[in-house]
Amino acid sequence: MRVVVAGAAGQSGRLVVDALVREGHDVLGIVRRREQAEDLEHRGASAALADLTELAPIEWRRLVDGADAVVWAAGAGFGGDPHAVDAEACVAAQQAADNAGVARWVQISSLYADRPEEGPEFLRAVLTAKGTADASLSLTALGWTVIRPGGLTNDIGTGQVYVGRGLTGGTLAREDLAATVVVSLTSPATARQAFDLVSGRTPLGLAVASLAEAPLG
């Protein structure tokens, strides 16, 4: 599968790239700096240099043409402009992928993005922007999946998670998030699904498969 990863140089994005490469996928990571591109290539992926907030629609189209899937792992982070990155750039990429006939789209969002008014006040702008991008997917023909992880840690992944909706807390190892992204790409159970994800006691594959029996929306 040819997979384009936006935000491939971020903490989560790097792990997503590594997990995809291990599974034998052809990965193109979008990064901003030359040294980041060289790092990606050293780890078995190809790279495209671009600022996500400055790409014109035709440039997005060139990046996603021929891709089987796109993973959105980008985020403004502290000090960045969440509306420009998490909302506007993400929606522009979605539209380009939809127009290009990309089959799958997996989006890393955040817990509370579907209800930003209930989330931490200092994250309100980020949650609102991510929620805007999450909601826009329903207007596309993409086979989309939105993963809303709890607080992300750099702990070693356990492979045990909890999938739910309306969760009010919890953490998740970035390794387990990356593994969930990879599983979701090839799992019909996650198509057109949005779900909260935190560490738990259910093997990751079973947790994802359970979405087929009880869609969460």
C-alpha positions as YAML, in Angstrom:
chain: A
units: angstrom
residues:
- id: 1
  name: MET
  ca: [0.00, 0.00, 0.00]
- id: 2
  name: ARG
  ca: [1.29, 3.49, -0.83]
- id: 3
  name: VAL
  ca: [0.70, 5.72, 2.18]
- id: 4
  name: VAL
  ca: [1.28, 9.47, 2.47]
- id: 5
  name: VAL
  ca: [1.96, 10.65, 6.04]
- id: 6
  name: ALA
  ca: [1.46, 14.33, 6.89]
- id: 7
  name: GLY
  ca: [3.41, 15.34, 9.98]
- id: 8
  name: ALA
  ca: [5.94, 12.55, 9.47]
- id: 9
  name: ALA
  ca: [8.62, 14.28, 11.56]
- id: 10
  name: GLY
  ca: [6.49, 14.66, 14.69]
- id: 11
  name: GLN
  ca: [6.75, 12.38, 17.70]
- id: 12
  name: SER
  ca: [3.73, 10.33, 16.67]
- id: 13
  name: GLY
  ca: [4.31, 10.71, 12.94]
- id: 14
  name: ARG
  ca: [7.80, 9.20, 13.15]
- id: 15
  name: LEU
  ca: [6.42, 6.13, 14.91]
- id: 16
  name: VAL
  ca: [3.65, 5.82, 12.33]
- id: 17
  name: VAL
  ca: [6.23, 5.91, 9.52]
- id: 18
  name: ASP
  ca: [8.37, 3.28, 11.23]
- id: 19
  name: ALA
  ca: [5.37, 1.00, 11.82]
- id: 20
  name: LEU
  ca: [4.24, 1.33, 8.20]
- id: 21
  name: VAL
  ca: [7.73, 0.60, 6.85]
- id: 22
  name: ARG
  ca: [7.98, -2.50, 9.07]
- id: 23
  name: GLU
  ca: [4.73, -3.74, 7.55]
- id: 24
  name: GLY
  ca: [6.15, -3.33, 4.06]
- id: 25
  name: HIS
  ca: [4.17, -0.29, 2.96]
- id: 26
  name: ASP
  ca: [5.53, 2.31, 0.52]
- id: 27
  name: VAL
  ca: [5.63, 5.48, 2.62]
- id: 28
  name: LEU
  ca: [5.92, 9.12, 1.57]
- id: 29
  name: GLY
  ca: [6.39, 11.45, 4.53]
- id: 30
  name: ILE
  ca: [5.73, 15.18, 4.29]
- id: 31
  name: VAL
  ca: [8.24, 17.21, 6.32]
- id: 32
  name: ARG
  ca: [9.44, 20.81, 6.44]
- id: 33
  name: ARG
  ca: [13.22, 20.52, 6.70]
- id: 34
  name: ARG
  ca: [15.95, 18.84, 4.65]
- id: 35
  name: GLU
  ca: [17.43, 17.05, 7.66]
- id: 36
  name: GLN
  ca: [14.01, 15.60, 8.45]
- id: 37
  name: ALA
  ca: [13.74, 14.32, 4.90]
- id: 38
  name: GLU
  ca: [17.16, 12.70, 5.14]
- id: 39
  name: ASP
  ca: [16.14, 11.03, 8.41]
- id: 40
  name: LEU
  ca: [12.99, 9.63, 6.80]
- id: 41
  name: GLU
  ca: [14.95, 8.23, 3.87]
- id: 42
  name: HIS
  ca: [17.45, 6.64, 6.25]
- id: 43
  name: ARG
  ca: [14.53, 4.86, 7.93]
- id: 44
  name: GLY
  ca: [13.16, 3.43, 4.69]
- id: 45
  name: ALA
  ca: [10.60, 6.02, 3.59]
- id: 46
  name: SER
  ca: [10.65, 8.64, 0.87]
- id: 47
  name: ALA
  ca: [10.10, 12.31, 1.68]
- id: 48
  name: ALA
  ca: [8.52, 15.47, 0.32]
- id: 49
  name: LEU
  ca: [9.53, 18.92, 1.57]
- id: 50
  name: ALA
  ca: [6.54, 21.19, 2.20]
- id: 51
  name: ASP
  ca: [4.93, 23.54, 4.69]
- id: 52
  name: LEU
  ca: [1.43, 22.13, 5.17]
- id: 53
  name: THR
  ca: [-0.04, 25.61, 5.64]
- id: 54
  name: GLU
  ca: [1.32, 26.95, 2.35]
- id: 55
  name: LEU
  ca: [0.36, 24.19, -0.09]
- id: 56
  name: ALA
  ca: [-2.00, 25.16, -2.90]
- id: 57
  name: PRO
  ca: [-4.73, 22.68, -3.90]
- id: 58
  name: ILE
  ca: [-2.78, 21.58, -6.98]
- id: 59
  name: GLU
  ca: [0.29, 20.91, -4.81]
- id: 60
  name: TRP
  ca: [-1.74, 18.80, -2.40]
- id: 61
  name: ARG
  ca: [-3.11, 16.90, -5.39]
- id: 62
  name: ARG
  ca: [0.40, 16.11, -6.63]
- id: 63
  name: LEU
  ca: [1.36, 14.77, -3.20]
- id: 64
  name: VAL
  ca: [-1.61, 12.41, -2.85]
- id: 65
  name: ASP
  ca: [-2.05, 11.31, -6.46]
- id: 66
  name: GLY
  ca: [-1.53, 7.57, -6.70]
- id: 67
  name: ALA
  ca: [-1.73, 7.04, -2.93]
- id: 68
  name: ASP
  ca: [-3.86, 4.26, -1.47]
- id: 69
  name: ALA
  ca: [-4.11, 6.02, 1.88]
- id: 70
  name: VAL
  ca: [-3.25, 9.19, 3.77]
- id: 71
  name: VAL
  ca: [-2.41, 9.41, 7.47]
- id: 72
  name: TRP
  ca: [-2.83, 12.84, 9.07]
- id: 73
  name: ALA
  ca: [-0.41, 12.93, 11.99]
- id: 74
  name: ALA
  ca: [0.28, 16.67, 11.88]
- id: 75
  name: GLY
  ca: [-0.52, 19.18, 14.58]
- id: 76
  name: ALA
  ca: [0.27, 22.79, 15.35]
- id: 77
  name: GLY
  ca: [1.71, 22.00, 18.77]
- id: 78
  name: PHE
  ca: [2.25, 24.61, 21.45]
- id: 79
  name: GLY
  ca: [3.04, 28.00, 19.98]
- id: 80
  name: GLY
  ca: [1.70, 27.12, 16.53]
- id: 81
  name: ASP
  ca: [-1.51, 28.19, 14.81]
- id: 82
  name: PRO
  ca: [-4.03, 25.36, 15.31]
- id: 83
  name: HIS
  ca: [-6.57, 26.83, 12.92]
- id: 84
  name: ALA
  ca: [-4.02, 27.01, 10.10]
- id: 85
  name: VAL
  ca: [-2.60, 23.51, 10.65]
- id: 86
  name: ASP
  ca: [-5.24, 21.38, 12.38]
- id: 87
  name: ALA
  ca: [-8.21, 22.83, 10.49]
- id: 88
  name: GLU
  ca: [-7.41, 24.63, 7.23]
- id: 89
  name: ALA
  ca: [-4.44, 22.54, 6.06]
- id: 90
  name: CYS
  ca: [-6.08, 19.30, 7.10]
- id: 91
  name: VAL
  ca: [-9.33, 20.09, 5.28]
- id: 92
  name: ALA
  ca: [-7.40, 21.11, 2.16]
- id: 93
  name: ALA
  ca: [-5.55, 17.78, 2.22]
- id: 94
  name: GLN
  ca: [-8.81, 15.88, 2.70]
- id: 95
  name: GLN
  ca: [-10.34, 17.57, -0.33]
- id: 96
  name: ALA
  ca: [-7.29, 16.80, -2.46]
- id: 97
  name: ALA
  ca: [-7.35, 13.14, -1.39]
- id: 98
  name: ASP
  ca: [-11.07, 12.92, -2.07]
- id: 99
  name: ASN
  ca: [-10.66, 14.43, -5.53]
- id: 100
  name: ALA
  ca: [-7.76, 12.08, -6.26]
- id: 101
  name: GLY
  ca: [-9.83, 9.02, -5.37]
- id: 102
  name: VAL
  ca: [-7.72, 7.99, -2.37]
- id: 103
  name: ALA
  ca: [-9.45, 5.06, -0.68]
- id: 104
  name: ARG
  ca: [-8.43, 5.45, 2.98]
- id: 105
  name: TRP
  ca: [-7.75, 8.31, 5.34]
- id: 106
  name: VAL
  ca: [-6.71, 7.88, 8.97]
- id: 107
  name: GLN
  ca: [-6.67, 11.02, 11.08]
- id: 108
  name: ILE
  ca: [-5.00, 11.40, 14.47]
- id: 109
  name: SER
  ca: [-7.18, 13.80, 16.39]
- id: 110
  name: SER
  ca: [-7.50, 14.25, 20.15]
- id: 111
  name: LEU
  ca: [-9.73, 13.28, 23.03]
- id: 112
  name: TYR
  ca: [-12.44, 15.96, 23.41]
- id: 113
  name: ALA
  ca: [-12.11, 17.13, 19.79]
- id: 114
  name: ASP
  ca: [-15.75, 16.15, 19.29]
- id: 115
  name: ARG
  ca: [-16.75, 18.26, 22.35]
- id: 116
  name: PRO
  ca: [-14.07, 20.93, 22.83]
- id: 117
  name: GLU
  ca: [-16.18, 22.83, 25.35]
- id: 118
  name: GLU
  ca: [-15.66, 19.92, 27.78]
- id: 119
  name: GLY
  ca: [-11.90, 19.70, 27.28]
- id: 120
  name: PRO
  ca: [-9.11, 21.56, 29.07]
- id: 121
  name: GLU
  ca: [-9.44, 25.29, 28.55]
- id: 122
  name: PHE
  ca: [-5.79, 25.73, 27.51]
- id: 123
  name: LEU
  ca: [-6.39, 23.25, 24.65]
- id: 124
  name: ARG
  ca: [-9.71, 24.73, 23.52]
- id: 125
  name: ALA
  ca: [-8.38, 26.29, 20.30]
- id: 126
  name: VAL
  ca: [-6.57, 23.08, 19.31]
- id: 127
  name: LEU
  ca: [-9.59, 20.90, 20.09]
- id: 128
  name: THR
  ca: [-11.91, 23.19, 18.15]
- id: 129
  name: ALA
  ca: [-9.62, 23.15, 15.10]
- id: 130
  name: LYS
  ca: [-9.25, 19.37, 15.20]
- id: 131
  name: GLY
  ca: [-12.99, 18.98, 15.63]
- id: 132
  name: THR
  ca: [-13.58, 21.08, 12.52]
- id: 133
  name: ALA
  ca: [-11.27, 18.85, 10.48]
- id: 134
  name: ASP
  ca: [-12.80, 15.68, 11.93]
- id: 135
  name: ALA
  ca: [-16.32, 16.80, 11.03]
- id: 136
  name: SER
  ca: [-15.36, 17.76, 7.48]
- id: 137
  name: LEU
  ca: [-14.52, 14.14, 6.67]
- id: 138
  name: SER
  ca: [-18.21, 13.23, 6.61]
- id: 139
  name: LEU
  ca: [-18.57, 15.46, 3.53]
- id: 140
  name: THR
  ca: [-16.06, 13.35, 1.56]
- id: 141
  name: ALA
  ca: [-16.23, 9.94, -0.08]
- id: 142
  name: LEU
  ca: [-13.07, 8.87, 1.74]
- id: 143
  name: GLY
  ca: [-13.00, 5.69, 3.80]
- id: 144
  name: TRP
  ca: [-12.04, 7.77, 6.81]
- id: 145
  name: THR
  ca: [-11.11, 6.88, 10.37]
- id: 146
  name: VAL
  ca: [-10.69, 9.41, 13.18]
- id: 147
  name: ILE
  ca: [-8.66, 8.29, 16.20]
- id: 148
  name: ARG
  ca: [-9.01, 10.50, 19.29]
- id: 149
  name: PRO
  ca: [-6.20, 9.46, 21.66]
- id: 150
  name: GLY
  ca: [-5.94, 10.44, 25.30]
- id: 151
  name: GLY
  ca: [-2.81, 12.06, 26.69]
- id: 152
  name: LEU
  ca: [0.13, 10.74, 24.70]
- id: 153
  name: THR
  ca: [3.21, 9.32, 26.40]
- id: 154
  name: ASN
  ca: [6.55, 8.01, 25.20]
- id: 155
  name: ASP
  ca: [6.17, 4.81, 27.22]
- id: 156
  name: ILE
  ca: [6.74, 1.44, 25.57]
- id: 157
  name: GLY
  ca: [3.51, 0.27, 23.98]
- id: 158
  name: THR
  ca: [1.62, -2.57, 25.62]
- id: 159
  name: GLY
  ca: [-0.60, -3.52, 22.70]
- id: 160
  name: GLN
  ca: [-3.56, -3.27, 25.10]
- id: 161
  name: VAL
  ca: [-6.09, -0.49, 24.55]
- id: 162
  name: TYR
  ca: [-9.63, 0.65, 25.26]
- id: 163
  name: VAL
  ca: [-11.83, 1.94, 22.45]
- id: 164
  name: GLY
  ca: [-14.79, 4.07, 23.41]
- id: 165
  name: ARG
  ca: [-16.70, 7.28, 23.00]
- id: 166
  name: GLY
  ca: [-17.17, 10.22, 25.31]
- id: 167
  name: LEU
  ca: [-14.20, 9.23, 27.46]
- id: 168
  name: THR
  ca: [-13.15, 11.79, 30.08]
- id: 169
  name: GLY
  ca: [-9.51, 10.86, 30.59]
- id: 170
  name: GLY
  ca: [-6.74, 8.37, 30.11]
- id: 171
  name: THR
  ca: [-3.36, 8.15, 28.46]
- id: 172
  name: LEU
  ca: [-1.93, 6.21, 25.55]
- id: 173
  name: ALA
  ca: [1.59, 5.25, 24.50]
- id: 174
  name: ARG
  ca: [2.51, 6.74, 21.14]
- id: 175
  name: GLU
  ca: [3.66, 3.27, 20.05]
- id: 176
  name: ASP
  ca: [0.14, 1.94, 20.61]
- id: 177
  name: LEU
  ca: [-1.31, 4.90, 18.71]
- id: 178
  name: ALA
  ca: [0.97, 4.17, 15.75]
- id: 179
  name: ALA
  ca: [0.02, 0.50, 15.83]
- id: 180
  name: THR
  ca: [-3.67, 1.43, 15.84]
- id: 181
  name: VAL
  ca: [-3.16, 3.67, 12.83]
- id: 182
  name: VAL
  ca: [-1.55, 0.84, 10.87]
- id: 183
  name: VAL
  ca: [-4.24, -1.68, 11.84]
- id: 184
  name: SER
  ca: [-6.99, 0.81, 10.99]
- id: 185
  name: LEU
  ca: [-5.66, 1.32, 7.47]
- id: 186
  name: THR
  ca: [-6.50, -2.24, 6.50]
- id: 187
  name: SER
  ca: [-9.48, -2.86, 8.79]
- id: 188
  name: PRO
  ca: [-12.95, -2.41, 7.24]
- id: 189
  name: ALA
  ca: [-14.29, -2.14, 10.81]
- id: 190
  name: THR
  ca: [-12.79, 1.33, 11.19]
- id: 191
  name: ALA
  ca: [-14.04, 2.82, 7.91]
- id: 192
  name: ARG
  ca: [-16.14, 5.95, 8.52]
- id: 193
  name: GLN
  ca: [-15.66, 5.58, 12.26]
- id: 194
  name: ALA
  ca: [-14.46, 8.00, 14.92]
- id: 195
  name: PHE
  ca: [-13.44, 6.75, 18.35]
- id: 196
  name: ASP
  ca: [-11.61, 7.65, 21.55]
- id: 197
  name: LEU
  ca: [-8.55, 5.56, 22.36]
- id: 198
  name: VAL
  ca: [-6.68, 5.09, 25.64]
- id: 199
  name: SER
  ca: [-4.61, 2.39, 27.26]
- id: 200
  name: GLY
  ca: [-6.67, -0.57, 28.39]
- id: 201
  name: ARG
  ca: [-6.80, -4.34, 28.71]
- id: 202
  name: THR
  ca: [-8.04, -5.42, 25.29]
- id: 203
  name: PRO
  ca: [-5.56, -6.54, 22.61]
- id: 204
  name: LEU
  ca: [-5.39, -3.79, 20.03]
- id: 205
  name: GLY
  ca: [-6.54, -5.93, 17.11]
- id: 206
  name: LEU
  ca: [-9.61, -7.15, 18.99]
- id: 207
  name: ALA
  ca: [-10.48, -3.64, 20.14]
- id: 208
  name: VAL
  ca: [-10.39, -2.35, 16.58]
- id: 209
  name: ALA
  ca: [-12.34, -5.34, 15.22]
- id: 210
  name: SER
  ca: [-15.06, -4.76, 17.82]
- id: 211
  name: LEU
  ca: [-16.02, -1.56, 16.02]
- id: 212
  name: ALA
  ca: [-17.73, -3.71, 13.38]
- id: 213
  name: GLU
  ca: [-20.19, -5.09, 15.95]
- id: 214
  name: ALA
  ca: [-20.84, -1.82, 17.77]
- id: 215
  name: PRO
  ca: [-20.16, 1.21, 15.56]
- id: 216
  name: LEU
  ca: [-19.34, 4.27, 17.64]
- id: 217
  name: GLY
  ca: [-19.72, 6.98, 15.00]
...
